[in-house]
Amino acid sequence: MHRLTHFYEPRLGHGLPHDPFNAIVGPRPIGWISSCAADGTANLAPYSFFNAFNYTPPIIGFASLEEKDTLRNVRATGEFVWNLATRPLAEAMNASSASVPPEVDEFALAALDSLPSRLVDAPRVALSPVNFECRVSQIVQLQSALGEAVNTWLVLGEVVAVHIDAALLPGGVYDTAAAQPILRGGGPADYFSIGKEQLFRMKRPR
């Protein structure tokens, strides 16, 4: 049966009230990244282009659209921390996304306490139940299929230390739903949460 479809070439525009790309590729995990400037000023910002990319060593990455404070910080120090954004921390995470000057500490702006990390200098979000301490492995400027530079940088970091709230490890197995992670959807304000009702299991064929 032939289905009616909406076709477009992104370079020519999508022809819709809102770009569907972010909504289709989603919901996406949130890269809630804490870092330090070379002078020690703390920074905290969420990134919606984020994911995990490798097991051994564990590597995660986030994309910075334009040169932002986080990108400048990780270039200068080679370190950052990923903090799990959860439903109870959603408002604080959103507050930390405000566009403010580099000297503003987003931890204070979002009324969040910080904790020192073990192996890196960047602080952790104290109330976040999971933190990944990371050392930068690559910073790659993206480019188009024609080889033209894009004003976006992919920051990849090796996870060198992990903090997990012990309550999320019943029987030693991480409970994703219990952590209440939030995910970025499409549209200017759409987020999703995960609950046990969304869980289903499939084993890989052998």
GIHU-V712153 format. One record per residue. N is the residue number from 1. PHI is phi as a letter, one per 30 degrees, with the letter a starting at -180 (* if undefined). D_FIRST is the distance of its C-alpha to the first C-alpha in Angstrom with 2 decimals. Layout:
n:phi:d_first
N:PHI:D_FIRST
N:PHI:D_FIRST
This chain:
n:phi:d_first
1:*:0.00
2:d:3.78
3:c:6.36
4:d:9.81
5:b:12.29
6:c:16.06
7:c:17.54
8:a:21.27
9:c:24.10
10:e:26.55
11:d:29.55
12:c:28.57
13:j:27.88
14:c:24.93
15:i:25.19
16:b:24.94
17:d:27.80
18:b:28.16
19:e:27.26
20:d:24.41
21:e:25.52
22:d:28.01
23:d:25.75
24:d:22.95
25:d:25.59
26:a:27.09
27:d:28.83
28:c:31.47
29:d:34.90
30:c:37.81
31:d:40.49
32:c:43.55
33:c:46.10
34:c:49.86
35:a:52.17
36:b:55.69
37:d:57.07
38:e:59.87
39:d:62.36
40:j:60.94
41:d:59.09
42:d:56.18
43:b:52.66
44:b:49.58
45:a:46.11
46:c:42.48
47:b:39.85
48:d:36.12
49:c:35.29
50:a:36.73
51:a:36.05
52:c:37.63
53:b:37.45
54:a:39.76
55:d:41.47
56:b:44.76
57:d:46.21
58:d:44.10
59:b:42.89
60:c:41.22
61:a:40.46
62:b:39.90
63:c:39.29
64:c:41.71
65:d:40.43
66:i:43.69
67:d:47.13
68:c:47.79
69:e:50.64
70:e:48.89
71:d:48.25
72:d:51.86
73:d:53.12
74:d:51.29
75:d:52.41
76:d:55.97
77:c:56.15
78:i:53.47
79:b:52.57
80:a:50.32
81:b:49.19
82:c:45.75
83:c:45.95
84:d:43.29
85:d:42.21
86:c:41.98
87:e:41.36
88:d:45.13
89:c:45.59
90:e:42.72
91:d:45.04
92:d:47.44
93:e:44.73
94:d:43.59
95:d:47.24
96:d:47.70
97:d:45.04
98:d:47.42
99:d:48.41
100:b:52.11
101:d:54.81
102:e:55.28
103:d:58.46
104:d:56.67
105:d:56.09
106:d:52.69
107:d:53.92
108:d:56.51
109:e:54.14
110:c:51.72
111:h:54.67
112:c:53.76
113:d:56.30
114:c:56.13
115:b:57.32
116:d:58.62
117:d:56.60
118:c:58.19
119:c:57.49
120:b:56.49
121:d:58.13
122:d:55.11
123:d:55.26
124:c:52.77
125:d:51.41
126:d:53.64
127:d:51.31
128:d:48.24
129:d:47.86
130:b:46.79
131:b:48.16
132:c:47.68
133:d:50.62
134:b:49.49
135:c:51.14
136:d:49.35
137:c:48.21
138:a:46.48
139:b:45.85
140:b:43.37
141:d:42.69
142:d:39.03
143:b:38.16
144:d:35.28
145:d:33.63
146:d:36.31
147:i:39.05
148:d:39.99
149:d:41.52
150:c:39.68
151:d:41.83
152:b:40.50
153:b:42.19
154:c:40.81
155:c:43.58
156:c:43.49
157:b:46.03
158:d:47.22
159:d:47.66
160:c:51.33
161:a:51.91
162:b:49.85
163:c:50.91
164:b:49.09
165:e:50.27
166:e:51.44
167:d:49.93
168:c:46.46
169:b:47.43
170:d:47.79
171:i:48.71
172:i:48.35
173:c:44.54
174:d:43.22
175:c:41.51
176:e:38.81
177:d:38.13
178:d:41.86
179:d:42.29
180:h:40.04
181:d:38.59
182:c:36.89
183:b:34.00
184:d:33.13
185:c:29.91
186:d:28.71
187:i:30.47
188:d:34.23
189:b:35.17
190:d:32.48
191:b:33.58
192:b:32.48
193:c:34.63
194:c:34.14
195:b:35.28
196:d:35.50
197:d:32.68
198:d:30.22
199:d:31.56
200:b:29.69
201:b:30.68
202:b:29.16
203:c:31.34
204:d:30.56
205:d:30.05
206:c:33.20
